[in-house]
């Protein structure tokens, strides 16, 4: 299953946005209002939980990230294996365009249940990036 957010424009250069998104502490600012938990585990890993959803642990995948245009976060759960990629491009001076891409393999039943909430979550992350 692949889900992409709309592109948003942020008031940060491509490099500044890459640095922002490779600091896991900053993801708390991007979370939806339905966030019930956010905890930084180490410099590359954080855990979050949204209302009505299980806890999710994400880790920055440095080997897949490409400065300054791509930040890749990966789930650390085998049951819920997915990646969340932030694609960053230069828009104009001190601005960047960003869109989020979610990719994961799920059975049909699971995909039906999570597609709506995931799309909303991915879009909220992007919207909040656009507010930076």
Secondary structure, DSSP 8 states (H G I E B T S, - for coil): -EEE---EEESS-HHHHHHHHTSGGGHHHHS-TTEEEEEEEETTEEEEEETTS--EEEEE-TTT-BTTTEEEEEE--STT-EEEEEEEEEEETTEEEEEEEEEE---HHHHHHHHHHHHHHHHHHHHHHHT-
